[in-house]
Amino acid sequence: METERTDIRKLEPAACEQLRRTVIHMHKRGHTQTAIAQKLGLRRPTVTGWIVQANAGRGVKEAQRGRPLGEGRKLTPAQEERIRKDIVDNTPDPLKLRFALWSAQAVRALIKAYFGIDLTVRSVRNYLKRWGFTPQRPLKRAFEQKPEAVQKWLAEEYPAIAARAKAEGAEICWGDETAVSSVEHYPRGYAPKGKTPVLVLSQAKRERINLISAITNQGTMRFMMYRDTLTAEVLIKFFDRLSREADRKVFLVLDNLRVHHSRKVREWLADKLDKIELFFLPSDSPELNPDEYLNADLKARMSAAEPVRDAAHLKRKVLSHLRSIQKQPARIRSYFKADRIKYAA
């Protein structure tokens, strides 16, 4: 009866070395290789190989399995250490790289600049993970809201608005205001785990542009940029444009900023109820507003490349990204697929 085969790949190194010793001992006592293989449940070529290695003076110690450490990597240990040190000690700016923080793309550019090695982004991320670097971003500040108000909005108030819009042939728009700064909204940058990267930029170079926008679940978007603070006059200007560009009455859903309820705004709206009507989300509930996803999308695009240094560059960049998003109705509709926004789809 043939002995069951032993899979030496599954053996611990110590067990495999002991099995080698047994093979060599049996061979020295006159057992044939075939008999040894049958007795120990090994393949004949395995027995032959071990005996040849022993006769060559290579002993019975099990060789280290797997690829040697570092094999298959394009960077040498010295090159890896150079890159690691620069990531820890510097931001990309002093190294003449057009990035704000250490993204995988920035590290890839650094490697190519130093060593002429063009790695894929995936390979760079593997290196960063191996070095113990993680992409980090500050946590958002928690906010308070009234759960009962949110529940009432979802169960009663918004369904009533949607029913009215359908009955009156109105278009529901979701509006919001945001600001884009030249020294804010940068992407996560790689840094050693537990050590959040710090981006230092001169406040004297800080530029800012404000934006008010409105989107629909059909994928349309309208926006207006402005420099000054949000006033009743700015709001009225946007409301007027929005109502004139729409081919039907607009139901505009906003958050509860004080300026939205100002006397000037209310007086202007009183004469335009056939064109536009306002509705308000529960307080402190930005996660219920689809337009927040437009803001997040814009800021993610803004942070993907080099930092903005002057007002003209900032305006061009914001306008370019907004027009690009505006031409992608499917992208805008995708905002309404978020779990907290599906109610408005």
C-alpha positions as a Markdown table, in Angstrom:
| # | Residue | x | y | z |
|---|---|---|---|---|
| 1 | Met | 0.0 | 0.0 | 0.0 |
| 2 | Glu | 1.5 | 3.4 | -1.0 |
| 3 | Thr | 2.0 | 5.9 | 1.7 |
| 4 | Glu | 0.0 | 9.1 | 1.4 |
| 5 | Arg | 2.0 | 11.9 | -0.2 |
| 6 | Thr | 3.4 | 14.7 | 2.1 |
| 7 | Asp | 3.1 | 18.2 | 0.8 |
| 8 | Ile | 6.4 | 19.7 | 1.9 |
| 9 | Arg | 5.2 | 23.2 | 1.0 |
| 10 | Lys | 2.9 | 23.1 | 4.0 |
| 11 | Leu | 5.5 | 22.0 | 6.4 |
| 12 | Glu | 7.2 | 24.3 | 8.9 |
| 13 | Pro | 10.9 | 24.9 | 8.1 |
| 14 | Ala | 12.0 | 22.9 | 11.2 |
| 15 | Ala | 9.8 | 19.9 | 10.2 |
| 16 | Cys | 11.1 | 20.1 | 6.6 |
| 17 | Glu | 14.7 | 20.0 | 7.8 |
| 18 | Gln | 14.0 | 17.0 | 10.0 |
| 19 | Leu | 12.5 | 15.2 | 7.0 |
| 20 | Arg | 15.6 | 16.0 | 4.9 |
| 21 | Arg | 17.8 | 14.5 | 7.7 |
| 22 | Thr | 15.7 | 11.3 | 7.6 |
| 23 | Val | 16.1 | 11.0 | 3.8 |
| 24 | Ile | 19.9 | 11.4 | 4.0 |
| 25 | His | 20.1 | 9.0 | 6.9 |
| 26 | Met | 18.1 | 6.3 | 5.1 |
| 27 | His | 20.1 | 6.8 | 1.9 |
| 28 | Lys | 23.4 | 6.3 | 3.8 |
| 29 | Arg | 22.0 | 3.1 | 5.3 |
| 30 | Gly | 21.5 | 1.7 | 1.8 |
| 31 | His | 17.8 | 2.4 | 1.0 |
| 32 | Thr | 17.1 | 3.3 | -2.6 |
| 33 | Gln | 15.6 | 6.6 | -3.5 |
| 34 | Thr | 12.4 | 5.0 | -4.7 |
| 35 | Ala | 12.0 | 3.1 | -1.4 |
| 36 | Ile | 12.7 | 6.3 | 0.6 |
| 37 | Ala | 10.1 | 8.2 | -1.4 |
| 38 | Gln | 7.5 | 5.5 | -0.9 |
| 39 | Lys | 8.3 | 5.1 | 2.8 |
| 40 | Leu | 8.1 | 8.8 | 3.6 |
| 41 | Gly | 5.3 | 9.8 | 1.2 |
| 42 | Leu | 7.6 | 12.0 | -0.9 |
| 43 | Arg | 8.0 | 12.5 | -4.6 |
| 44 | Arg | 11.0 | 10.7 | -6.1 |
| 45 | Pro | 12.5 | 14.0 | -7.6 |
| 46 | Thr | 12.3 | 15.6 | -4.2 |
| 47 | Val | 14.3 | 12.8 | -2.6 |
| 48 | Thr | 16.8 | 12.9 | -5.4 |
| 49 | Gly | 17.2 | 16.7 | -5.1 |
| 50 | Trp | 17.8 | 16.5 | -1.4 |
| 51 | Ile | 20.4 | 13.8 | -1.7 |
| 52 | Val | 22.2 | 15.7 | -4.5 |
| 53 | Gln | 22.3 | 18.8 | -2.3 |
| 54 | Ala | 23.6 | 16.9 | 0.7 |
| 55 | Asn | 26.4 | 15.3 | -1.4 |
| 56 | Ala | 27.3 | 18.8 | -2.7 |
| 57 | Gly | 27.9 | 19.8 | 0.9 |
| 58 | Arg | 24.8 | 22.2 | 1.1 |
| 59 | Gly | 23.5 | 20.5 | 4.3 |
| 60 | Val | 19.8 | 20.1 | 5.2 |
| 61 | Lys | 18.9 | 23.6 | 6.3 |
| 62 | Glu | 15.7 | 24.8 | 4.6 |
| 63 | Ala | 16.2 | 27.7 | 2.3 |
| 64 | Gln | 14.2 | 30.9 | 2.9 |
| 65 | Arg | 10.9 | 30.8 | 1.0 |
| 66 | Gly | 9.4 | 33.5 | -1.1 |
| 67 | Arg | 11.2 | 36.3 | -2.9 |
| 68 | Pro | 14.1 | 38.0 | -1.2 |
| 69 | Leu | 13.2 | 41.3 | 0.5 |
| 70 | Gly | 13.2 | 44.1 | -2.0 |
| 71 | Glu | 13.1 | 41.9 | -5.1 |
| 72 | Gly | 10.9 | 43.3 | -7.8 |
| 73 | Arg | 11.0 | 46.9 | -6.5 |
| 74 | Lys | 12.2 | 49.6 | -8.8 |
| 75 | Leu | 13.6 | 51.8 | -6.0 |
| 76 | Thr | 16.8 | 50.9 | -4.1 |
| 77 | Pro | 16.8 | 51.1 | -0.3 |
| 78 | Ala | 18.8 | 54.3 | -0.5 |
| 79 | Gln | 16.3 | 55.9 | -2.9 |
| 80 | Glu | 13.4 | 54.9 | -0.7 |
| 81 | Glu | 15.1 | 56.5 | 2.3 |
| 82 | Arg | 15.7 | 59.7 | 0.3 |
| 83 | Ile | 12.0 | 59.9 | -0.7 |
| 84 | Arg | 10.8 | 59.1 | 2.8 |
| 85 | Lys | 13.0 | 61.8 | 4.4 |
| 86 | Asp | 11.8 | 64.5 | 1.9 |
| 87 | Ile | 8.2 | 63.6 | 2.5 |
| 88 | Val | 8.6 | 63.9 | 6.3 |
| 89 | Asp | 10.8 | 67.1 | 6.2 |
| 90 | Asn | 9.2 | 69.1 | 3.4 |
| 91 | Thr | 6.0 | 70.0 | 1.6 |
| 92 | Pro | 6.1 | 69.7 | -2.2 |
| 93 | Asp | 6.5 | 73.5 | -2.7 |
| 94 | Pro | 10.1 | 73.9 | -1.6 |
| 95 | Leu | 11.0 | 71.0 | -3.9 |
| 96 | Lys | 9.5 | 72.9 | -6.9 |
| 97 | Leu | 6.6 | 70.5 | -7.3 |
| 98 | Arg | 3.2 | 72.0 | -8.2 |
| 99 | Phe | 1.2 | 70.3 | -5.4 |
| 100 | Ala | 0.0 | 71.4 | -2.0 |
| 101 | Leu | 0.4 | 68.2 | 0.0 |
| 102 | Trp | 2.0 | 64.8 | -0.5 |
| 103 | Ser | -0.6 | 63.0 | -2.7 |
| 104 | Ala | 0.4 | 59.8 | -4.5 |
| 105 | Gln | 0.7 | 61.9 | -7.7 |
| 106 | Ala | 3.1 | 64.3 | -5.9 |
| 107 | Val | 5.3 | 61.5 | -4.6 |
| 108 | Arg | 5.3 | 60.0 | -8.1 |
| 109 | Ala | 6.5 | 63.3 | -9.5 |
| 110 | Leu | 9.2 | 63.6 | -6.9 |
| 111 | Ile | 10.5 | 60.1 | -7.7 |
| 112 | Lys | 10.6 | 60.9 | -11.4 |
| 113 | Ala | 12.4 | 64.2 | -10.8 |
| 114 | Tyr | 15.0 | 62.7 | -8.6 |
| 115 | Phe | 15.7 | 59.3 | -10.2 |
| 116 | Gly | 14.0 | 59.4 | -13.7 |
| 117 | Ile | 11.8 | 56.4 | -12.6 |
| 118 | Asp | 8.2 | 56.6 | -13.8 |
| 119 | Leu | 6.1 | 54.6 | -11.4 |
| 120 | Thr | 2.4 | 54.0 | -11.6 |
| 121 | Val | 0.2 | 55.7 | -9.0 |
| 122 | Arg | -0.7 | 52.3 | -7.7 |
| 123 | Ser | 3.0 | 51.4 | -7.2 |
| 124 | Val | 3.6 | 54.7 | -5.4 |
| 125 | Arg | 0.7 | 54.0 | -3.1 |
| 126 | Asn | 2.2 | 50.5 | -2.3 |
| 127 | Tyr | 5.5 | 52.2 | -1.4 |
| 128 | Leu | 3.7 | 54.7 | 0.8 |
| 129 | Lys | 1.7 | 52.0 | 2.6 |
| 130 | Arg | 4.9 | 49.9 | 3.1 |
| 131 | Trp | 6.6 | 53.0 | 4.6 |
| 132 | Gly | 3.8 | 53.5 | 7.1 |
| 133 | Phe | 2.3 | 56.6 | 5.5 |
| 134 | Thr | -1.4 | 57.1 | 5.4 |
| 135 | Pro | -3.6 | 59.7 | 3.6 |
| 136 | Gln | -5.0 | 62.0 | 6.2 |
| 137 | Arg | -7.6 | 64.8 | 6.3 |
| 138 | Pro | -8.9 | 66.7 | 9.3 |
| 139 | Leu | -12.1 | 65.5 | 10.8 |
| 140 | Lys | -15.2 | 67.6 | 10.2 |
| 141 | Arg | -16.6 | 69.4 | 13.2 |
| 142 | Ala | -19.8 | 67.7 | 14.5 |
| 143 | Phe | -23.0 | 69.7 | 14.5 |
| 144 | Glu | -26.2 | 69.6 | 16.4 |
| 145 | Gln | -29.6 | 69.2 | 14.9 |
| 146 | Lys | -33.1 | 68.4 | 16.0 |
| 147 | Pro | -33.9 | 64.8 | 15.0 |
| 148 | Glu | -37.6 | 65.4 | 15.2 |
| 149 | Ala | -37.4 | 68.3 | 12.8 |
| 150 | Val | -35.4 | 66.2 | 10.3 |
| 151 | Gln | -38.0 | 63.4 | 10.6 |
| 152 | Lys | -40.8 | 65.8 | 10.0 |
| 153 | Trp | -39.0 | 67.2 | 6.9 |
| 154 | Leu | -38.5 | 63.8 | 5.4 |
| 155 | Ala | -42.0 | 62.4 | 6.3 |
| 156 | Glu | -44.2 | 65.4 | 5.9 |
| 157 | Glu | -42.7 | 68.7 | 4.7 |
| 158 | Tyr | -40.7 | 67.6 | 1.6 |
| 159 | Pro | -43.4 | 65.2 | 0.3 |
| 160 | Ala | -45.8 | 68.1 | 0.4 |
| 161 | Ile | -43.4 | 70.3 | -1.5 |
| 162 | Ala | -42.9 | 67.6 | -4.1 |
| 163 | Ala | -46.6 | 67.1 | -4.5 |
| 164 | Arg | -47.2 | 70.8 | -4.9 |
| 165 | Ala | -44.4 | 71.0 | -7.5 |
| 166 | Lys | -46.0 | 68.2 | -9.5 |
| 167 | Ala | -49.4 | 69.8 | -9.3 |
| 168 | Glu | -48.2 | 73.2 | -10.3 |
| 169 | Gly | -45.6 | 72.1 | -12.8 |
| 170 | Ala | -42.8 | 73.7 | -10.8 |
| 171 | Glu | -39.2 | 72.8 | -10.8 |
| 172 | Ile | -37.5 | 72.0 | -7.4 |
| 173 | Cys | -34.1 | 73.5 | -7.1 |
| 174 | Trp | -31.7 | 72.9 | -4.2 |
| 175 | Gly | -29.5 | 75.9 | -3.4 |
| 176 | Asp | -26.5 | 76.6 | -1.2 |
| 177 | Glu | -23.7 | 79.1 | -0.7 |
| 178 | Thr | -20.0 | 78.3 | -0.2 |
| 179 | Ala | -16.6 | 79.9 | -0.4 |
| 180 | Val | -13.4 | 78.7 | -2.1 |
| 181 | Ser | -10.1 | 79.9 | -0.7 |
| 182 | Ser | -6.6 | 79.8 | -2.1 |
| 183 | Val | -5.3 | 78.2 | 1.1 |
| 184 | Glu | -8.2 | 75.9 | 2.0 |
| 185 | His | -9.7 | 72.6 | 0.8 |
| 186 | Tyr | -6.5 | 70.9 | -0.1 |
| 187 | Pro | -6.5 | 67.2 | -0.5 |
| 188 | Arg | -5.3 | 64.6 | 1.9 |
| 189 | Gly | -1.5 | 64.4 | 1.9 |
| 190 | Tyr | 0.6 | 61.4 | 2.9 |
| 191 | Ala | 2.5 | 61.6 | 6.1 |
| 192 | Pro | 3.7 | 59.1 | 8.7 |
| 193 | Lys | 0.8 | 57.4 | 10.5 |
| 194 | Gly | -0.4 | 59.5 | 13.4 |
| 195 | Lys | 1.4 | 62.7 | 12.2 |
| 196 | Thr | -1.0 | 65.0 | 10.4 |
| 197 | Pro | 0.7 | 67.0 | 7.6 |
| 198 | Val | 0.9 | 70.8 | 8.0 |
| 199 | Leu | 0.5 | 73.1 | 5.0 |
| 200 | Val | 2.1 | 76.5 | 5.6 |
| 201 | Leu | 1.1 | 79.3 | 3.3 |
| 202 | Ser | 1.3 | 83.0 | 3.8 |
| 203 | Gln | -2.0 | 84.6 | 4.9 |
| 204 | Ala | -1.0 | 87.6 | 2.9 |
| 205 | Lys | -1.6 | 85.6 | -0.2 |
| 206 | Arg | -5.0 | 84.3 | 0.8 |
| 207 | Glu | -7.6 | 84.8 | -1.8 |
| 208 | Arg | -11.3 | 83.9 | -1.6 |
| 209 | Ile | -14.3 | 83.8 | -3.9 |
| 210 | Asn | -17.9 | 83.1 | -2.9 |
| 211 | Leu | -20.4 | 81.0 | -4.8 |
| 212 | Ile | -24.1 | 80.5 | -4.7 |
| 213 | Ser | -25.6 | 77.7 | -6.8 |
| 214 | Ala | -28.7 | 75.7 | -7.4 |
| 215 | Ile | -29.1 | 72.2 | -8.8 |
| 216 | Thr | -32.0 | 69.9 | -9.7 |
| 217 | Asn | -32.4 | 66.1 | -9.7 |
| 218 | Gln | -32.6 | 66.3 | -13.5 |
| 219 | Gly | -28.9 | 67.3 | -13.7 |
| 220 | Thr | -29.2 | 71.0 | -14.3 |
| 221 | Met | -27.1 | 73.5 | -12.4 |
| 222 | Arg | -27.0 | 77.3 | -12.2 |
| 223 | Phe | -24.4 | 79.4 | -10.3 |
| 224 | Met | -23.2 | 82.9 | -9.6 |
| 225 | Met | -19.9 | 83.9 | -8.2 |
| 226 | Tyr | -19.4 | 87.0 | -6.0 |
| 227 | Arg | -16.6 | 88.7 | -4.0 |
| 228 | Asp | -18.4 | 90.4 | -1.2 |
| 229 | Thr | -20.3 | 88.9 | 1.8 |
| 230 | Leu | -23.7 | 87.3 | 1.2 |
| 231 | Thr | -26.3 | 90.1 | 1.4 |
| 232 | Ala | -29.9 | 90.4 | 0.6 |
| 233 | Glu | -28.9 | 92.2 | -2.6 |
| 234 | Val | -26.7 | 89.4 | -3.7 |
| 235 | Leu | -29.4 | 86.8 | -3.0 |
| 236 | Ile | -32.1 | 88.8 | -4.9 |
| 237 | Lys | -29.7 | 89.1 | -7.9 |
| 238 | Phe | -29.3 | 85.3 | -8.0 |
| 239 | Phe | -33.0 | 84.6 | -7.4 |
| 240 | Asp | -33.9 | 87.0 | -10.3 |
| 241 | Arg | -31.5 | 85.2 | -12.6 |
| 242 | Leu | -32.7 | 81.8 | -11.5 |
| 243 | Ser | -36.3 | 82.6 | -12.0 |
| 244 | Arg | -35.7 | 84.3 | -15.4 |
| 245 | Glu | -33.7 | 81.4 | -16.8 |
| 246 | Ala | -36.1 | 78.7 | -15.7 |
| 247 | Asp | -39.0 | 77.9 | -18.1 |
| 248 | Arg | -41.4 | 77.4 | -15.2 |
| 249 | Lys | -41.9 | 78.3 | -11.6 |
| 250 | Val | -39.0 | 77.5 | -9.2 |
| 251 | Phe | -39.4 | 76.0 | -5.8 |
| 252 | Leu | -36.0 | 76.8 | -4.2 |
| 253 | Val | -35.0 | 74.8 | -1.1 |
| 254 | Leu | -32.3 | 76.5 | 1.1 |
| 255 | Asp | -30.9 | 76.2 | 4.5 |
| 256 | Asn | -31.9 | 78.6 | 7.3 |
| 257 | Leu | -29.4 | 81.4 | 7.1 |
| 258 | Arg | -30.6 | 84.7 | 8.6 |
| 259 | Val | -30.2 | 86.5 | 5.3 |
| 260 | His | -32.6 | 84.2 | 3.6 |
| 261 | His | -35.3 | 85.6 | 5.9 |
| 262 | Ser | -34.3 | 89.2 | 5.6 |
| 263 | Arg | -37.0 | 91.9 | 5.0 |
| 264 | Lys | -35.6 | 92.9 | 1.6 |
| 265 | Val | -35.7 | 89.3 | 0.4 |
| 266 | Arg | -39.2 | 88.7 | 1.7 |
| 267 | Glu | -40.5 | 92.0 | 0.1 |
| 268 | Trp | -38.9 | 91.1 | -3.3 |
| 269 | Leu | -40.3 | 87.5 | -3.2 |
| 270 | Ala | -43.8 | 88.8 | -2.4 |
| 271 | Asp | -44.0 | 90.3 | -5.9 |
| 272 | Lys | -42.5 | 87.2 | -7.6 |
| 273 | Leu | -44.6 | 84.3 | -6.1 |
| 274 | Asp | -45.7 | 83.3 | -9.6 |
| 275 | Lys | -42.0 | 82.9 | -10.5 |
| 276 | Ile | -40.1 | 81.7 | -7.4 |
| 277 | Glu | -40.9 | 80.4 | -3.9 |
| 278 | Leu | -38.6 | 79.5 | -1.1 |
| 279 | Phe | -38.6 | 76.5 | 1.3 |
| 280 | Phe | -36.2 | 75.9 | 4.1 |
| 281 | Leu | -34.4 | 72.8 | 5.4 |
| 282 | Pro | -34.3 | 72.0 | 9.1 |
| 283 | Ser | -31.6 | 73.9 | 10.9 |
| 284 | Asp | -28.1 | 72.4 | 11.0 |
| 285 | Ser | -29.0 | 69.7 | 8.4 |
| 286 | Pro | -26.5 | 70.2 | 5.5 |
| 287 | Glu | -26.5 | 66.4 | 4.9 |
| 288 | Leu | -30.1 | 66.8 | 3.5 |
| 289 | Asn | -29.1 | 69.3 | 0.8 |
| 290 | Pro | -27.9 | 67.8 | -2.5 |
| 291 | Asp | -26.1 | 71.0 | -3.3 |
| 292 | Glu | -23.6 | 70.3 | -0.6 |
| 293 | Tyr | -22.4 | 67.4 | -2.8 |
| 294 | Leu | -21.8 | 69.9 | -5.6 |
| 295 | Asn | -19.7 | 72.0 | -3.2 |
| 296 | Ala | -17.7 | 68.9 | -2.1 |
| 297 | Asp | -17.2 | 67.9 | -5.7 |
| 298 | Leu | -15.9 | 71.4 | -6.6 |
| 299 | Lys | -13.5 | 71.5 | -3.7 |
| 300 | Ala | -12.2 | 68.1 | -4.4 |
| 301 | Arg | -11.4 | 69.2 | -8.0 |
| 302 | Met | -9.9 | 72.4 | -6.7 |
| 303 | Ser | -7.5 | 70.5 | -4.4 |
| 304 | Ala | -6.3 | 68.0 | -7.0 |
| 305 | Ala | -3.5 | 70.1 | -8.5 |
| 306 | Glu | -1.2 | 73.0 | -7.6 |
| 307 | Pro | -2.2 | 75.6 | -5.0 |
| 308 | Val | -3.8 | 78.8 | -6.1 |
| 309 | Arg | -1.7 | 81.9 | -5.5 |
| 310 | Asp | -3.7 | 84.9 | -6.8 |
| 311 | Ala | -7.2 | 86.1 | -7.3 |
| 312 | Ala | -7.3 | 85.8 | -11.1 |
| 313 | His | -6.0 | 82.2 | -11.0 |
| 314 | Leu | -8.6 | 81.3 | -8.3 |
| 315 | Lys | -11.5 | 82.7 | -10.4 |
| 316 | Arg | -10.4 | 81.0 | -13.6 |
| 317 | Lys | -9.9 | 77.7 | -11.8 |
| 318 | Val | -13.3 | 77.8 | -10.0 |
| 319 | Leu | -15.1 | 78.9 | -13.2 |
| 320 | Ser | -13.5 | 76.2 | -15.2 |
| 321 | His | -14.5 | 73.4 | -12.8 |
| 322 | Leu | -18.0 | 74.7 | -12.5 |
| 323 | Arg | -18.5 | 74.8 | -16.2 |
| 324 | Ser | -17.1 | 71.4 | -16.6 |
| 325 | Ile | -19.6 | 70.0 | -13.9 |
| 326 | Gln | -22.4 | 72.0 | -15.5 |
| 327 | Lys | -21.9 | 70.0 | -18.8 |
| 328 | Gln | -22.2 | 66.7 | -17.0 |
| 329 | Pro | -25.9 | 66.2 | -16.1 |
| 330 | Ala | -25.3 | 62.6 | -15.1 |
| 331 | Arg | -22.6 | 63.7 | -12.6 |
| 332 | Ile | -25.1 | 66.1 | -11.0 |
| 333 | Arg | -27.8 | 63.5 | -10.9 |
| 334 | Ser | -25.4 | 61.2 | -9.1 |
| 335 | Tyr | -25.4 | 63.5 | -6.1 |
| 336 | Phe | -29.0 | 62.5 | -5.5 |
| 337 | Lys | -27.9 | 58.8 | -5.2 |
| 338 | Ala | -26.3 | 59.4 | -1.8 |
| 339 | Asp | -28.1 | 57.6 | 1.0 |
| 340 | Arg | -29.2 | 60.8 | 2.8 |
| 341 | Ile | -30.3 | 62.5 | -0.5 |
| 342 | Lys | -32.2 | 59.7 | -2.1 |
| 343 | Tyr | -35.4 | 61.2 | -0.8 |
| 344 | Ala | -35.0 | 64.1 | -3.2 |
| 345 | Ala | -34.2 | 62.0 | -6.3 |
